[in-house]
Amino acid sequence: MDYGKNNEVYSKVVRAGKRTYFFDIKSTRGNELYLTITESKKTFIDGKESYQKHKLFLYKEDFEKFQDGLSNVLDKINELNDSGEYKTETHEDKKDYSEVSFDDL
């Protein structure tokens, strides 16, 4: 089965403020699936736009452990937020100055 460039099977893009996350399912030569998670963050160096990228490779033998660990920490975050001890920042609390247009100045 030919999945195209780099044996990509499926891709999901999640935009979150200044960061973009790419969840890519790929296939090895032996037709085993694995997941890459890439974080891309726009930065400006010397006035030039560039992107910092960080990538994780997750293989089938680790899927369940990764899912369990992620689920566990997300549940803990919700529990801690519900306790009132920690402040939950909402999207409305954030100011994204990267979306200011010239006309707003």
C-alpha positions in Angstrom: 0.0 0.0 0.0 1.5 3.4 -1.0 0.6 6.2 1.4 2.5 8.8 -0.4 5.4 10.9 0.9 7.1 9.4 4.0 4.4 6.7 4.3 1.9 9.2 5.9 -1.4 7.5 6.6 -3.3 10.2 8.5 -2.6 13.7 9.8 -4.4 16.0 12.2 -3.4 19.6 12.8 -4.2 21.4 16.0 -3.6 25.2 16.2 -3.3 26.5 19.7 -2.3 30.1 20.0 1.3 30.6 18.9 1.9 26.8 18.6 0.7 24.3 16.1 0.6 20.6 16.9 0.8 18.0 14.1 -0.3 14.4 14.9 0.9 12.2 12.0 0.2 8.5 11.7 2.9 6.9 9.5 3.7 3.4 8.3 7.1 1.6 8.4 8.4 -0.5 5.5 6.9 -3.5 7.4 3.5 -1.8 7.4 3.5 -1.1 11.2 1.9 2.1 12.3 3.6 4.7 14.5 2.8 8.2 15.6 4.8 11.4 15.3 3.8 14.4 17.4 5.3 17.7 16.3 5.1 21.0 18.1 5.8 24.0 15.8 6.2 27.5 17.4 6.6 30.7 15.4 9.5 32.8 16.6 11.2 35.9 15.3 15.0 36.0 15.3 16.7 39.2 14.2 13.3 40.3 12.8 13.0 37.2 10.6 10.1 34.8 11.1 11.2 31.2 11.8 9.7 28.1 13.3 11.1 26.0 16.2 10.0 22.4 15.9 10.1 19.6 18.4 9.2 16.0 17.4 8.2 12.9 19.4 8.1 9.4 17.8 5.7 7.0 19.5 5.8 3.3 18.5 3.0 0.7 18.8 4.5 -1.0 21.9 4.2 2.4 23.8 0.7 3.5 22.6 -1.2 2.2 25.6 1.4 3.4 28.2 1.5 6.8 26.5 -2.3 7.0 26.4 -2.6 5.9 30.1 0.0 8.4 31.2 -1.5 11.3 29.3 -5.0 10.4 30.5 -3.7 10.2 34.1 -2.0 13.7 34.0 -5.0 15.3 32.3 -7.3 13.9 35.0 -4.9 15.2 37.7 -4.9 18.7 36.1 -8.7 18.7 36.2 -8.7 17.5 39.8 -6.2 20.2 40.8 -8.1 22.9 38.9 -11.3 21.8 40.5 -9.7 22.1 44.0 -9.5 25.9 43.5 -5.9 25.9 44.5 -4.7 26.7 40.9 -6.0 29.2 38.5 -7.3 28.0 35.2 -6.5 30.5 32.4 -9.2 30.7 29.8 -8.8 31.8 26.3 -10.5 35.1 27.1 -7.8 35.8 29.8 -5.0 35.7 27.1 -4.1 38.5 24.8 -2.6 37.3 21.6 -0.8 40.4 20.3 0.4 38.5 17.2 -3.2 39.0 15.8 -3.1 42.8 16.1 -3.5 44.4 12.7 -1.8 47.6 11.6 -5.2 49.3 11.7 -5.6 48.6 15.4 -2.5 50.8 16.2 
